[in-house]
Amino acid sequence: MALRTGAEYLQALRDGREVYLDGKRVDDVTTEPGLSIVGRTFARMYDLVGANQEALTWRDEEGRPVSGTWLQPRDRDQLGWRRLFTETIARHTGGLFGRPQDYVPLFHLGMLDVKTDFSRGDKRFEQNIERYWRHARDKDLMLSHGFIDVQSRPSQPINETVVPRIVGRNADGIIVRGVKTVATFATHADEVLIGSVPRAGLTEDHVVYFSIPIATPGLRVVARSVYGTGNAFDHPVSQYGDENDCMIIFDDVLVPWERVFSMADEKFCATIFPRITEWAHWSILVRLAVKAEVLAGLYALIPDMMGRAQQPQSQEAVGEILRYLITLRAFIHASEDQSSVTAAGHCMPSPQYVTAGRAYSVEHYRRVTGYLHDIASQGLINMPVQAAFDNPTIGPTLESMFAGPRASARERARITRLAWDMVCDSFGSRQTLFELFNALPWTGQRGLLVAGFDLEPYRRLARATAGIGSLETAAADAAKAARGQGRDYGAVGQAFADARWARKSPTESSRP
């Protein structure tokens, strides 16, 4: 099975997984109110791929059609094709989902790209990385990931926290105990990738990367309360569902050796983790650009329906969202234009342009979404619900009151309530928090950009411009640097750790 149907995906979720929602055990995530809709949304995405094989699939070595999710881009054209795949999924889901089926596989692509280094030369783990890629690809699995650990005071010893760690080893595998505090969409994933992010105090028992089925004994998924519920008129996002942010509890879970990809230490984690994220971070930028397309449409529609499209405030809002959208696209295309082929033969988008683009996207997200409050104003607060329009006593008045030359009253209500869902209510607030902190806030992104950028050619150019040293040599060095830079992953990893754990205890700060 290289291509999966939506029905097959939903059936696979009925595997006895241990999921808890609002304190109660969920019998079946495909039928549970609040959880079932998002499952059906991604079942439709599986069917979308199957129905559009010419545009959304490629052929494997056996000639079978394979979802674009699993493409290993070998050149710039294939990288662009992979972007189009991500854009297609995002446009069919409003750009609302940060963890669609094509996202987590990009971390596995990153591991595959540096499999020898990532496995630290252990042939078992290197083969596991290769084998798992084929396994997930051939079954077209839906994957989640859990990298984020519990927030704790910097001075607290890590062994006093619930950060997952290895508590035992035997012939069958490793025994893992602890909690991953963020594993978005784990409720509806087939399997979950668990790994460590750079932070102070990690030991060899904490730094481990593996993937296991959600239905593994001892693995418990704790889902947060569901946002964006209601009928599709009052809450348009409810027709797509809510990708649930979950915690995963490991109660002495046995992870078979064949599912382990790497076991390392703090220093190794800081160096290697950023290396496996490059394609995934590029994908985030692509999805955000699609989300900006939806916002641009809202910014144009709402003033138009209110007869205020030509007002300066409306023009400013539309201009700002278009600037945001075009700038994101510029970063995306620049990252592809400046892509390079890795030693393993994969085409990687420029990390510098991706990081700069992500920093820009996060820094300006709250500002550009805030324009919706300005242009919709009180309409966001008191737009009638469907039941009000249907009421025979008040409905006709509301229909007349909200109708306009560009849209009926009900169309205006649906558009305005979509804006409410995206930026105002619990669903919208979660969207904002997710975008602001997904894979580091913008201040952290800025730190990664500086850490991964070689400033020395520009220092020499500035010195030469001031009359210190050869201007001809400095100009040539700067021109060479502008054509492409390498990436110091050790420095990037340290910046990542510093961004998440700005203060270290005296013991941690003295550790070599």
C-alpha positions as CSV (number, residue, x, y, z in Angstrom):
1,M,0.0,0.0,0.0
2,A,1.8,3.1,-1.2
3,L,-1.3,5.3,-1.3
4,R,-3.8,5.3,1.5
5,T,-7.5,6.1,1.4
6,G,-9.3,8.2,3.9
7,A,-11.4,5.2,5.1
8,E,-8.2,3.2,5.7
9,Y,-6.7,6.0,7.7
10,L,-9.8,6.3,9.9
11,Q,-10.0,2.5,10.4
12,A,-6.4,2.4,11.5
13,L,-7.2,4.9,14.3
14,R,-9.5,2.4,15.9
15,D,-6.6,0.5,17.5
16,G,-7.3,0.7,21.2
17,R,-5.1,3.7,21.8
18,E,-5.2,5.2,25.2
19,V,-6.5,8.8,24.8
20,Y,-8.0,11.0,27.5
21,L,-10.1,14.1,26.8
22,D,-11.3,16.3,29.7
23,G,-10.4,13.6,32.2
24,K,-12.3,10.7,30.5
25,R,-11.0,7.8,28.4
26,V,-11.9,8.1,24.8
27,D,-13.2,4.9,23.3
28,D,-12.8,5.9,19.6
29,V,-11.3,9.1,18.4
30,T,-13.1,8.8,15.1
31,T,-16.5,9.1,16.7
32,E,-15.7,11.2,19.8
33,P,-17.5,14.6,19.7
34,G,-14.8,17.2,19.3
35,L,-12.2,14.8,18.0
36,S,-14.0,13.1,15.1
37,I,-14.2,16.1,12.8
38,V,-10.5,16.7,12.4
39,G,-10.0,13.0,11.6
40,R,-12.5,13.3,8.8
41,T,-10.7,16.4,7.5
42,F,-7.5,14.5,7.1
43,A,-9.2,11.5,5.7
44,R,-10.4,13.9,3.0
45,M,-6.8,14.9,2.5
46,Y,-5.8,11.3,1.9
47,D,-8.6,11.0,-0.6
48,L,-7.6,14.3,-2.2
49,V,-4.2,12.8,-3.0
50,G,-5.7,9.7,-4.3
51,A,-8.1,11.6,-6.6
52,N,-5.3,13.8,-8.0
53,Q,-2.5,11.4,-8.5
54,E,-1.0,13.1,-11.5
55,A,-0.5,16.3,-9.5
56,L,0.1,15.0,-6.0
57,T,2.0,11.7,-6.3
58,W,5.2,10.4,-7.7
59,R,6.4,6.9,-8.6
60,D,8.6,4.8,-6.4
61,E,11.2,2.2,-7.5
62,E,8.5,-0.3,-8.1
63,G,6.4,2.1,-10.2
64,R,3.7,2.5,-7.5
65,P,2.1,6.0,-6.9
66,V,3.4,7.5,-3.6
67,S,2.0,10.6,-1.9
68,G,4.1,13.8,-2.3
69,T,4.5,13.7,1.5
70,W,7.3,11.2,1.0
71,L,9.3,12.8,-1.9
72,Q,13.0,13.1,-1.3
73,P,13.7,16.2,-3.3
74,R,16.9,15.8,-5.4
75,D,17.0,19.1,-7.2
76,R,15.4,22.5,-7.2
77,D,12.5,21.5,-9.4
78,Q,11.6,18.6,-7.0
79,L,11.9,21.0,-4.1
80,G,9.4,23.4,-5.8
81,W,7.1,20.5,-6.5
82,R,7.2,19.5,-2.8
83,R,6.3,23.0,-1.9
84,L,3.3,22.9,-4.2
85,F,2.2,19.7,-2.4
86,T,2.3,21.5,0.9
87,E,0.4,24.5,-0.5
88,T,-2.3,22.2,-1.8
89,I,-2.9,20.5,1.5
90,A,-2.8,23.9,3.3
91,R,-5.3,25.5,0.9
92,H,-7.7,22.7,1.4
93,T,-7.5,23.3,5.2
94,G,-7.3,27.1,5.4
95,G,-3.7,27.0,6.5
96,L,-5.1,26.3,10.0
97,F,-3.2,23.1,10.7
98,G,0.4,23.2,11.8
99,R,0.7,19.4,11.7
100,P,-0.7,18.1,8.4
101,Q,0.3,14.7,7.1
102,D,3.2,16.1,5.1
103,Y,5.0,17.9,8.1
104,V,6.5,15.4,10.5
105,P,7.9,13.2,7.7
106,L,10.3,16.1,6.9
107,F,12.0,15.5,10.2
108,H,12.5,11.9,9.1
109,L,13.9,13.2,5.8
110,G,16.3,15.3,7.9
111,M,17.4,12.2,9.8
112,L,17.8,10.2,6.6
113,D,19.9,13.0,5.1
114,V,22.5,12.8,8.0
115,K,21.8,9.2,9.0
116,T,25.5,8.3,9.7
117,D,26.1,11.3,11.9
118,F,22.6,11.1,13.5
119,S,23.1,7.5,14.4
120,R,26.6,8.3,15.7
121,G,28.0,5.6,13.5
122,D,25.9,2.9,15.0
123,K,24.9,0.7,12.0
124,R,21.8,-0.6,13.8
125,F,20.4,2.9,14.3
126,E,21.5,4.0,10.8
127,Q,19.6,1.0,9.3
128,N,16.6,1.8,11.6
129,I,16.4,5.3,10.1
130,E,16.4,3.9,6.6
131,R,14.0,1.1,7.4
132,Y,11.6,3.4,9.2
133,W,11.4,5.8,6.2
134,R,10.4,2.9,4.0
135,H,7.9,1.6,6.5
136,A,6.2,5.0,7.0
137,R,6.3,5.8,3.3
138,D,4.9,2.4,2.1
139,K,2.1,2.6,4.7
140,D,1.5,6.3,4.1
141,L,1.4,6.9,7.8
142,M,0.1,9.9,9.7
143,L,2.8,11.0,12.1
144,S,3.0,13.3,15.1
145,H,6.1,14.3,17.0
146,G,6.9,15.2,20.6
147,F,10.1,17.2,21.2
148,I,9.0,19.7,23.9
149,D,9.6,19.0,27.6
150,V,8.0,20.3,30.8
151,Q,8.6,23.9,31.7
152,S,10.7,24.0,34.9
153,R,12.8,26.4,36.8
154,P,16.3,26.6,35.4
155,S,17.9,25.5,38.7
156,Q,15.9,22.4,39.0
157,P,17.9,19.2,38.3
158,I,16.6,17.5,35.2
159,N,16.2,14.2,37.0
160,E,13.7,15.8,39.3
161,T,11.5,16.7,36.3
162,V,9.3,14.5,34.1
163,V,11.6,14.9,31.1
164,P,11.5,11.5,29.4
165,R,14.5,9.3,30.1
166,I,15.7,5.8,29.7
167,V,15.1,3.9,32.9
168,G,16.1,0.4,31.6
169,R,17.5,-1.6,28.8
170,N,17.1,-5.2,27.8
171,A,17.4,-7.5,24.8
172,D,14.1,-6.2,23.4
173,G,14.7,-2.5,23.7
174,I,14.8,0.5,26.0
175,I,12.3,1.4,28.8
176,V,11.2,5.0,28.7
177,R,9.5,7.0,31.5
178,G,8.4,10.6,31.5
179,V,6.2,13.1,29.8
180,K,6.4,15.1,26.5
181,T,4.3,18.2,27.1
182,V,3.5,19.0,23.5
183,A,2.6,16.5,20.8
184,T,0.1,18.2,18.5
185,F,-2.2,15.9,16.7
186,A,-1.1,12.8,18.6
187,T,-4.7,11.9,19.0
188,H,-5.0,11.2,15.3
189,A,-1.5,10.0,14.4
190,D,-0.6,6.4,13.6
191,E,2.8,6.9,15.2
192,V,4.8,9.5,17.1
193,L,8.4,10.6,16.7
194,I,10.0,11.4,20.1
195,G,13.2,13.4,20.4
196,S,15.2,15.8,22.5
197,V,15.7,19.5,21.9
198,P,18.9,21.2,23.1
199,R,18.7,22.3,26.7
200,A,21.1,22.4,29.6
201,G,21.5,19.3,31.8
202,L,20.6,16.6,29.4
203,T,22.3,13.3,30.0
204,E,22.7,10.2,27.8
205,D,19.6,8.8,29.4
206,H,17.5,11.8,28.2
207,V,18.8,12.3,24.6
208,V,17.1,9.6,22.6
209,Y,15.2,9.6,19.3
210,F,12.6,7.0,18.4
211,S,9.2,6.4,16.8
212,I,6.5,4.1,18.0
213,P,2.8,3.5,17.4
214,I,0.4,5.6,19.5
215,A,-1.3,2.4,20.5
216,T,1.9,1.1,22.3
217,P,1.2,-0.3,25.8
218,G,2.0,2.3,28.5
219,L,1.7,5.3,26.1
220,R,-1.1,7.6,27.2
221,V,-2.2,10.7,25.2
222,V,-3.8,13.5,27.2
223,A,-5.7,15.8,24.9
224,R,-6.6,19.4,25.8
225,S,-10.2,20.7,25.7
226,V,-11.4,21.1,22.2
227,Y,-11.7,24.5,20.6
228,G,-13.7,25.7,17.6
229,T,-16.8,23.6,18.2
230,G,-20.3,24.3,17.0
231,N,-22.1,24.3,13.6
232,A,-20.4,25.3,10.5
233,F,-22.4,28.6,10.1
234,D,-21.7,30.0,13.6
235,H,-18.1,28.6,13.7
236,P,-16.8,28.0,10.1
237,V,-13.6,26.4,11.4
238,S,-15.7,23.7,13.1
239,Q,-16.1,22.1,9.7
240,Y,-12.3,21.3,9.7
241,G,-12.0,20.4,13.4
242,D,-9.2,21.2,15.9
243,E,-5.7,19.7,15.8
244,N,-5.4,18.9,19.4
245,D,-2.3,19.8,21.4
246,C,-1.5,16.8,23.5
247,M,0.7,15.6,26.3
248,I,2.2,12.1,26.0
249,I,2.9,10.1,29.2
250,F,5.4,7.2,29.0
251,D,4.6,4.8,31.8
252,D,7.7,2.5,31.4
253,V,7.1,2.1,27.7
254,L,9.2,-0.5,25.9
255,V,10.7,0.9,22.7
256,P,12.0,-1.9,20.5
257,W,15.6,-1.5,19.4
258,E,14.6,-1.4,15.8
259,R,12.6,1.7,16.5
260,V,15.5,3.7,18.0
261,F,17.3,6.1,15.8
262,S,19.9,7.7,18.1
263,M,21.1,7.8,21.7
264,A,23.4,10.6,22.5
265,D,24.3,13.4,25.0
266,E,23.7,17.1,25.5
267,K,26.5,18.3,23.2
268,F,25.5,16.0,20.4
269,C,21.9,17.0,20.7
270,A,22.8,20.7,20.4
271,T,24.7,20.0,17.2
272,I,22.5,17.5,15.4
273,F,18.9,18.6,16.3
274,P,19.0,21.8,14.2
275,R,20.3,19.7,11.2
276,I,17.2,17.6,11.0
277,T,14.7,20.5,11.1
278,E,15.6,22.4,7.9
279,W,12.9,21.0,5.6
280,A,10.2,21.1,8.4
281,H,10.9,24.8,9.1
282,W,10.7,25.6,5.4
283,S,7.3,23.8,5.4
284,I,6.1,26.0,8.2
285,L,6.9,29.1,6.2
286,V,5.0,27.7,3.2
287,R,1.9,26.9,5.2
288,L,2.0,30.4,6.8
289,A,2.0,32.0,3.4
290,V,-1.1,30.1,2.5
291,K,-2.7,31.2,5.8
292,A,-1.8,34.7,4.7
293,E,-3.7,34.2,1.5
294,V,-6.9,33.3,3.5
295,L,-6.3,36.4,5.7
296,A,-5.8,38.6,2.6
297,G,-9.2,37.4,1.3
298,L,-10.9,38.2,4.6
299,Y,-9.3,41.7,4.6
300,A,-10.7,42.3,1.2
301,L,-14.1,40.8,1.8
302,I,-15.1,42.3,5.1
303,P,-14.7,46.0,4.2
304,D,-16.2,45.3,0.8
305,M,-19.4,43.8,2.4
306,M,-19.6,46.8,4.7
307,G,-19.2,49.3,1.9
308,R,-15.9,50.6,3.4
309,A,-13.4,49.1,0.9
310,Q,-12.1,52.5,-0.1
311,Q,-11.6,53.9,3.3
312,P,-8.0,54.6,4.3
313,Q,-8.2,52.2,7.2
314,S,-9.3,49.4,5.0
315,Q,-6.7,50.1,2.3
316,E,-4.0,50.1,5.0
317,A,-5.1,46.7,6.3
318,V,-5.2,45.2,2.8
319,G,-1.9,46.7,2.0
320,E,-0.3,45.3,5.1
321,I,-1.5,41.8,4.7
322,L,-0.4,41.8,1.1
323,R,3.0,43.0,2.1
324,Y,3.1,40.2,4.7
325,L,2.0,37.6,2.1
326,I,4.4,38.8,-0.6
327,T,7.3,39.0,1.8
328,L,6.7,35.4,2.9
329,R,6.6,34.3,-0.7
330,A,9.8,36.1,-1.4
331,F,11.6,34.3,1.5
332,I,10.2,31.0,0.3
333,H,11.3,31.4,-3.3
334,A,14.7,32.9,-2.2
335,S,15.3,29.8,0.0
336,E,14.6,27.6,-3.0
337,D,16.6,29.7,-5.4
338,Q,19.6,29.5,-3.0
339,S,19.0,25.8,-2.2
340,S,21.9,23.4,-2.2
341,V,22.3,19.6,-2.6
342,T,23.5,17.9,0.5
343,A,26.2,15.2,0.7
344,A,23.4,12.6,0.7
345,G,21.9,14.1,-2.5
346,H,18.9,15.9,-1.1
347,C,18.0,19.4,-2.2
348,M,17.8,21.6,0.9
349,P,16.3,25.1,1.0
350,S,18.6,27.8,2.2
351,P,18.5,27.7,6.0
352,Q,19.4,31.4,6.2
353,Y,16.5,32.5,4.1
354,V,14.1,30.1,5.9
355,T,15.2,31.3,9.3
356,A,15.0,35.0,8.3
357,G,11.5,34.3,6.8
358,R,10.3,32.5,9.9
359,A,11.5,35.3,12.2
360,Y,9.7,37.9,10.0
361,S,6.5,35.8,9.9
362,V,6.3,35.4,13.6
363,E,7.4,38.9,14.5
364,H,4.6,40.4,12.3
365,Y,1.9,37.8,12.8
366,R,0.1,39.4,15.7
367,R,0.3,42.8,14.1
368,V,-1.2,41.8,10.8
369,T,-4.0,39.7,12.3
370,G,-4.8,42.6,14.6
371,Y,-6.0,44.5,11.5
372,L,-9.0,42.2,11.5
373,H,-10.2,43.8,14.7
374,D,-9.8,47.3,13.2
375,I,-11.7,46.7,9.9
376,A,-14.5,44.4,11.3
377,S,-14.8,46.3,14.6
378,Q,-18.1,45.7,16.4
379,G,-19.2,43.3,13.7
380,L,-16.9,40.7,15.2
381,I,-18.8,40.9,18.5
382,N,-22.5,41.0,17.6
383,M,-22.8,39.2,14.3
384,P,-26.0,37.0,14.5
385,V,-25.8,33.3,14.6
386,Q,-27.7,31.0,12.2
387,A,-30.6,30.4,14.7
388,A,-31.2,34.2,14.9
389,F,-31.5,34.4,11.1
390,D,-33.8,31.4,11.1
391,N,-36.1,32.8,13.8
392,P,-39.4,33.9,12.1
393,T,-39.8,37.0,14.3
394,I,-36.4,38.6,14.2
395,G,-34.9,36.8,11.2
396,P,-36.4,39.1,8.5
397,T,-35.1,42.2,10.3
398,L,-31.6,40.8,10.6
399,E,-31.6,39.6,6.9
400,S,-32.5,43.2,5.8
401,M,-30.1,44.8,8.3
402,F,-27.0,42.9,7.3
403,A,-27.6,42.5,3.6
404,G,-25.6,44.6,1.2
405,P,-24.9,45.0,-2.5
406,R,-22.0,42.6,-2.4
407,A,-23.3,39.9,-0.1
408,S,-26.4,38.5,1.5
409,A,-26.7,38.9,5.3
410,R,-25.9,35.2,5.8
411,E,-22.8,35.3,3.6
412,R,-21.6,38.4,5.5
413,A,-22.2,36.6,8.8
414,R,-20.2,33.5,7.7
415,I,-17.3,35.6,6.6
416,T,-17.3,37.7,9.7
417,R,-17.6,34.7,11.9
418,L,-14.6,33.0,10.2
419,A,-12.6,36.1,11.1
420,W,-13.8,35.7,14.7
421,D,-12.8,32.1,14.7
422,M,-9.3,32.8,13.3
423,V,-8.3,35.7,15.6
424,C,-10.7,36.2,18.5
425,D,-12.2,33.2,20.2
426,S,-10.5,30.2,21.9
427,F,-9.7,28.7,18.5
428,G,-8.2,31.9,17.2
429,S,-6.2,32.6,20.4
430,R,-4.7,29.1,20.2
431,Q,-3.9,29.8,16.5
432,T,-2.0,33.0,17.6
433,L,-0.1,31.2,20.4
434,F,0.8,28.3,18.1
435,E,2.2,30.6,15.4
436,L,4.1,32.8,17.9
437,F,5.8,29.9,19.6
438,N,5.9,27.1,17.0
439,A,9.6,26.0,16.8
440,L,10.8,29.1,18.8
441,P,9.4,32.6,19.2
442,W,10.8,35.3,16.8
443,T,13.5,36.4,19.3
444,G,14.8,32.8,19.3
445,Q,14.6,32.8,15.5
446,R,16.7,35.9,15.4
447,G,19.3,34.2,17.6
448,L,19.4,31.2,15.3
449,L,19.9,33.5,12.3
450,V,22.8,35.3,13.9
451,A,24.4,32.0,15.1
452,G,24.1,30.4,11.7
453,F,25.5,33.4,9.7
454,D,29.1,34.0,9.0
455,L,29.6,37.7,9.6
456,E,33.4,37.7,9.1
457,P,33.3,38.7,5.4
458,Y,31.2,41.7,6.2
459,R,33.4,42.7,9.1
460,R,36.3,42.7,6.6
461,L,34.3,44.7,4.1
462,A,33.4,47.3,6.8
463,R,37.0,47.5,7.9
464,A,38.2,47.9,4.3
465,T,35.5,50.6,3.6
466,A,37.0,52.5,6.6
467,G,40.5,52.2,5.0
468,I,41.7,49.2,7.0
469,G,42.9,46.4,4.7
470,S,42.4,45.6,1.1
471,L,39.1,46.7,-0.3
472,E,39.5,44.6,-3.4
473,T,40.0,41.4,-1.3
474,A,37.2,42.3,1.1
475,A,34.8,43.0,-1.8
476,A,35.5,39.7,-3.4
477,D,35.0,37.8,-0.1
478,A,31.7,39.6,0.5
479,A,30.5,38.8,-3.0
480,K,31.4,35.1,-2.4
481,A,29.6,35.1,0.9
482,A,26.5,36.7,-0.7
483,R,26.2,33.7,-3.1
484,G,25.7,31.3,-0.2
485,Q,26.9,30.5,3.3
486,G,27.5,27.3,5.2
487,R,25.8,26.7,8.5
488,D,27.5,26.2,11.9
489,Y,25.1,23.7,13.4
490,G,26.9,23.7,16.7
491,A,26.4,27.5,17.1
492,V,22.8,27.2,15.9
493,G,22.1,24.4,18.4
494,Q,23.6,26.5,21.2
495,A,21.5,29.4,20.2
496,F,18.4,27.2,20.2
497,A,19.2,26.0,23.7
498,D,19.9,29.6,24.9
499,A,16.6,30.7,23.4
500,R,14.6,28.1,25.4
501,W,16.7,28.1,28.6
502,A,18.1,31.6,28.9
503,R,19.2,31.2,32.5
504,K,21.2,28.2,33.8
505,S,22.0,27.1,37.3
506,P,25.6,27.6,38.6
507,T,26.2,23.9,38.2
508,E,24.8,23.9,34.6
509,S,26.7,27.0,33.5
510,S,30.0,25.6,34.7
511,R,29.5,22.3,32.8
512,P,32.0,22.1,29.8
